[in-house]
Amino acid sequence: MRDAASSSSPAASASPQREERIGFLLVFLSALMWSFGGTIARFITVGDSWTVIFWRSVWAAAFLLSFMVWRDGWRGMLRSFRDMGLPGIAVGFCFAIASTSFVVALAYTTVANILLMQAGVPLLAALFAWALFREMVAVTTWVAIVAVIAGVAIMVSESLDGAVSPIGDGLALLIALMFSIATVITRRFSSVRMTPATCLGTILAACFAASQASVFAVSAGDMGFLFAFGVVNLGIGLAFFATGARLIPAAVAALLGTFEPILGPIWVWLIHSEVPSGRTIIGGTVVVTALLVHIGLEFKRQTRPVRAGVTGVPSPN
């Protein structure tokens, strides 16, 4: 009787609610950290993108390794790398390609183009899952997928008439594709832990960038921004998401994640006066609206809270 009484006490029922509130806050903070990526990058004066990729990846890897040691201990960290297996390695390669492409793309296109294309990653992942594994896709999801493709087409159309570089838009599309593939892999292999897989991605990106960089020496000011680019923007954002996403339903986590493509262009506009083009605004509005409506319908469809783990890889930039 005592156990029954204690399990129904206000303190017992308040604990899950408190965990959910913490999850909401952490996932929102992760999106906020990621939204500063383009703004921080615009402060860096290093001319070689590979130098930027190298130092950003080094700082991010150092932080993520320290975070995993603090959370799991040395043995736990090594075990998490061993247990992620081939799916984790595949996710790591996807993240390495995506994070590298993000930095290179910044030299060719606007932050808004890159981030708004990434907003459609969850829906592109659903499309890939249907094509590869015949996973069931709802009619509302198909409508949202078509809307996202239309929105991306509007943004990419600028590169077809020479208004912007096709390289920049091509890399932005590659980023979205890599994150979509990583999301499908993670859903198919739910045992994959996102933190070690992403940490592997930063290590791979650093190694490749080291072979391409023309110089490694940077000014103290640039190193400060590179530290923020790697640790604050990428590392802390990922740590917040990895911790908070397990405490809230997946639909809510995805909804909170849309703050990144919404806020990112705003920061760059306010701080660096980088104004998105008309087609980017129109196409981005279509993409974000389709995603928000789809997530809202999915969340409404859920009849009860689900303690979902990480169902997909976020698009930290």
PyMOL commands that set and color helices and strands:
alter all, ss='L'
color gray80, all
select helices_A, chain A and resi 2-7+10-35+37-43+49-83+85-105+111-118+121-133+139-160+166-188+194-212+220-247+250-257+259-272+278-301
alter helices_A, ss='H'
color red, helices_A
deselect
rebuild
show_as cartoon
